[in-house]
Amino acid sequence: MTLTLRIKKHSLNTTIEKLQIANYRNDIDGLRAVAVLSVLFFHLGYLPNGYLGVDVFFGISGYLITKKIQTETLEHRFSITQFYIGRIRRIVPLVLVTTLTALLIGLFVMLPDDFENLSQSVFATNLFANNILQFITTGNYWDVVNAYKPLMHTWSLGVEEQFYIVYPLLFLIFIKRSKLIPVVLLILTLLSLGLFLCTSNEASKFYLIQFRFFELALGGLAAIVFKDKPWSSRYTIILPFILLTLLLVDLHLPDHLKLIFVVISTVCLLIAENKSSAWLLENIVLTGIGKISFSFYMWHQIVLAYVRYFITDKIGLFESSLIILTILILSLLSFFLIEQPFRDKSRVSTKLLLISTTSLLVIICSASYFFYTISGIVRNVPELGVYTSDHKKNTGMSDTPVHEAYNSKIQQLNNSFTPNGKTKILIIGNSFARDFANILLESNLKSKIEISYVRRINDCPDINERFKLANYVFFSELEMSQLIALKRKFQLDTSKAWNVGPKNFGSNNGLFYNKRRHKDYCIQRTFMTAGFYETNYSLKNQWGHKYIDLISLVIDKEGKIPVFTPDCKFISQDCRHLTQAGAAYYAQLMEWNEIFTLP
């Protein structure tokens, strides 16, 4: 009897597998390839709209996962446990291998701040929460520093996996009333779309699942509505052109409209008769890349980030070709050695799957957490004044990171002025204004001045009093129109006002640090990132002689600026803010008698 049941079960599984093969859609693999290549070329700097490839993935994922769950539910064989195990098989092994690789490379080549950030991302990525981490820490996906982050791209994995965790519960809740599922899904889709369109917080709508849910859900709705009969129309032939135009051509549409149009175009391609897109999406090259698209996506940013970090940040056509070849080789290796074996139950049992992934997850997360607790300080970095012996307590946990500790001292200066006979200096603004306070404190004026630091004017109840008592008021990167507005609001005496200009030391210190064995290491110079020179020129014209031009103090005839002080210390730990050595360096360069008249 048992043998008969096993034979029947095997026969049923074989039948299901044959049906799955028969129904396999090569055009979806082609669509995956279009998506992943768009993202790759965006990160290489060639496609301004290529980031929308992620939204193509979202539409595909929602469509396929709904089709699978709905089919299994109607056939009374859907299991939430098996669904989650299937997700583990498909995703977790590759994620663990790629995050471990990123962590190990970073251990040898990264500076402490960057390695600390990477350790956070490894931990978050393995728990499918890197979108939440980036929302909290970075907020701006377009920030140039993200190009140097190996796991920057796994925010999308977090969104998808959070969707997968919640979405199947909808089918379980309404398993006996399946007709309500599309209604509930439509309501949730409209709510998510409404949130996406109405919120003004760009970071929220980019990173968080509630604002992205509608993209995956639209694919799910299409799978349900067009389950039995694909969409047939003479216009389906133009769908590939529409999608490619949105991805390849900058149409100068608002970003939210481009995103919505891409998702709708993707969903329409998924429900259309296959013939409409077969000519483009089912060729051997695209379907081949589509089959390894998950590996391709996971590796592409790791390779790109580390090339930029310790090899070169000048990526032309030749470098791009080598990068693509490297990504392709890694993707093929991980597809055949990791993805396929772990997805095959006959090769990797469920027990082995769970034991191996859980063990590796614990090891990687424990290691990344440890590196985070020591602030990423795994070696001495004299150029930053960072030493492993100085930043550990007996417990093994780190003290406040050296640069954070140095800069946080300025917050102690948020006080009213005192009658001590010293020159009163009021400094107002964000971390760049704080840097100027540090320059003053590193100068020979320190004993003659009293500094009051205010980060946000509206948070300072006695700001009017401080304005009156101050001999000098310094702002940072303030437009003249903003100064006029402040004058009206606070009766500010603008004759006291000075403006401190921007500064920049490239995009990332990793490339400079990894040349530390080169003879010209300490005299390296770099170009500023785009926009800084123009901003400086504009502000200088507005403020005239009341402008502190930090760039002109260090820039050479070629337009380059130094990375290190004369005694080989990094001027900036993050290419934006000053180290203590950098503040002291600027303090020596400043012509203070052109600004201050001191008693």
C-alpha positions, 0 to 999 in steps of 0.5 A: 500500500505504501509503495503504491502511494509513493508511486502515485505521488512520484507520478503526480510530481513527474506530471507537474514537472512536465506541465511546468516545462511545457508552460515555461516561458522563454520570453520572461527570461528575455524580459529578465535579461532586459531588466538586469542589463538595464540596471547594469548599464545604469550603474556603468553610467550609460543608461540614465533610466536603467535603474527602472529595470528593478521595476521590471523585476518587481512586475515579473515577480508579482506575476509569477509568484501569484500564478504559482500560488493561485494554481497551487491553491486551486489544486488544493496543494498550496503549503505556506511552509513549502512556499517559504522553503522554495524561496529559501532554495531559490534565494538564500544560498546565493545571497549568503555566498555573495555577501560573504564574498563582499565582506571578505574582500572588504576586510582586506581593502576597505577603510574603517568607515566603509567597512563598518558600513559594509558590515551593516549592509551584510547583516541587513541584506542577509535578513532581507532588510537592506532597504530599511537600513538604507532608508535610515542611513543613506536615504538618497539612492542617487548619492555618488557615494553609493557607487562604492557600496558593494551591497547598495543594490540589495535594497530591492531584494529586501522589498521583494522578500518582504512582499513574499513573506506577507503576500501568501497570507492573503491566499491563506486567509481567503482560501475558502473565498477565493473570489475575494482575493482579486478584490482585496488585492486591488484595494491594497494596490490602490492604497499603495499607489496612493501612498506612492503618489501622495508622499513627499518623502522621496526616501520612503517611496523609494525604499519601503515596501508599502510604497512599492507594493503596488508594483508587485501587486499589479503583476499579481492582479494581471496573473489572476484576471488573465489566468485563463486567456491571455490578452490578445490585441493587434497593439501588443506588437508595440509593447516591447518598443514602449518598454525599451523606449522607457528604459533607453530614452530619457523622455524627461517625464517625472520619475513617478510616471516613468516608473508607473509606465514601466511597470504597466508595460511589463505587466502588459508584456506578461499577459500578452500573446507570446508572439508579440515579443518573441522576436525580441525576447526569446533569442538565445542571448537574452534567454541565456542571460535571463536564466542567470539574471539573479546571479548577474544582479547579485554580482554586478554591483559587488564587482563594480563597487570594488573596481571603483574602490581599489582599481580605478574609478575611470570606467571607459568602454574597455574597463566596462567590457572587462567588468561585464565579462567578470560578472558573466563568469561569476554569474555562470559559476554561481548559477551552476554551482550554487543556484541549480544544486540548491534548487534541486531537492534530489541534490540538496535535501530540505534538511541539508538546505536548512542546516547549511543556510542557517549555519552560514547565516549565523557565521556571516551575521556574527562576523559582520556584527563583530566588525560593526562593533569595532567600527570597522577598525581591523588594522591600523590606519595612521593616515586617519589616526586610527589604531586597533589598540585605541578603539576597543574596550575590555568587552571587545566593543568599540568606543565612539568612532574617532571621527564621530567623537571628534566632531560630536564635541562641537555639539557642546558649543551650543550655548549662549555667549558669556561675558568673558571679553573674547570675540563672539563667533556664532556658527550656524549650519549642518556638518559643513558649518561644524567643520569650520568651527573645527578649523577655528578651534585648531587655529591659533585664535582658539584662546581669543574667541568664544564659539556658539554653534547652532545646527538649526536656527528654529531649534534655538530659543535664544537665537535673536540674543545670540545674533545681537551678541555675536561679533561675527556670524558664519553660515555654510553654503548659504545663498544670498536670498536665504540670508535676506530671508533670515534678516527679515525673520530675525532682524539679523545685522547682515554686516556680521554675516560671512559664508563658508563655501563647499569643499570636496576631496573626490568620491571615495578614499578607497582608491587612494588608500589602496595605493599605499605601497606606491612611492607617490602615495602621500602626494596624491591629488584628485578632481572634485566630484561634479558640481562643486566648482560651479557651486563655489563660483556662484556663491563667491560671486554672491558674497564677494569679500565676505566669502570663505573660499576653501577650495581656492586654498588648495586647488592647483592649476589642473583643477586638482586638490590634495588628498593628504596633508603635508604629513600624510594624513587624510584631509577628509575621512569621507571626502566631504568632512574634515578629519582633525588633521584636515581641520588643522591643515586648513587652519594653517592655510587661512589668512585670519587677519583678512576676516577677524579684528581681534582685541 
